[in-house]
Amino acid sequence: MKKWIIGTLIIVLIGASMYCATYFWIIPAVAKMMMPFKWNHIPLDQKREVVKSYLGTSITDQMWDVRGDIWVVRKSNYEYTLNVDYSKDTVATNYSIQYQFRNSFFDKTGTLVSKGQ
């Protein structure tokens, strides 16, 4: 009976450690590797037209009252969101890139990059 309890505890500990490693290390590492390539070089301190010509049309193009643009890209189980904020002169002042990973076992959201003034 004692061997059965020890064996069960070892299996549970191995399973828990694999879950934690996946949740806290593997998912964020893969998210950084799969991030859209153009998003590595966001042109800060540039006019909105320059940013849009580099990144393409945003999903908030018609709603300029939010004074920012949002791009969303889905890759496999990951969804990436790029938020670019502008000053009153439509100059890109800061941006952030978030990811969300979803599947049957995990649901994780995190920030990959946040730069600006």
CORMOQUI-V521601 format. One record per run of one state. SS is the DSSP state (@ for helix, = for strand, . for the rest). FROM is the first residue (numbers start at 1). TO is the last residue. Records with the same first field share a line. If there is no record, write none. Layout:
# CORMOQUI-V521601
SS = FROM-TO + FROM-TO
This chain:
# CORMOQUI-V521601
. = 1-1 + 35-36 + 41-46 + 56-63 + 67-67 + 76-77 + 87-90 + 103-106 + 117-117
@ = 2-34 + 37-40 + 48-55 + 64-66
= = 47-47 + 68-75 + 78-86 + 91-102 + 107-116
